[in-house]
Amino acid sequence: MDAKPNTTPKPGCRPLDDAPYWAGETFTDSAAGVAIEVLSADGYGETVRVTKT
């Protein structure tokens, strides 16, 4: 899922290069009944919380 679907990529970038969710952002899929929240991120990976609603 593109976190920023209305953003135009910078020159030389592909459409999904700016798509990641960053710390503090949440993706919610109401149809599946889940929310994925990015809690933190560093140079080694991300910590996320997955919640079933």
RAWO-V826327 format. One record per pair of residues at least 6 apart in sequence whose C-alpha atoms are under 7 Angstrom apart, sorted by the first residue. I is the first residue (numbers start at 0). J is the second residue. Records with the same first field share a line. If there is no record, write none. Layout:
I: J, J
This chain:
1: 15, 18, 19
2: 18, 19, 20
3: 17, 18
8: 14, 17
20: 37
21: 37
22: 37, 38, 39, 40
23: 37, 38
24: 36, 37
25: 34, 35, 36, 37
26: 34, 35, 36
27: 33, 34, 35
28: 34
32: 51, 52
33: 49, 50, 51, 52
34: 49, 50, 51
35: 47, 48, 49, 50
36: 47, 48, 49
37: 46, 47, 48
38: 46, 47, 48
39: 45, 46
40: 46
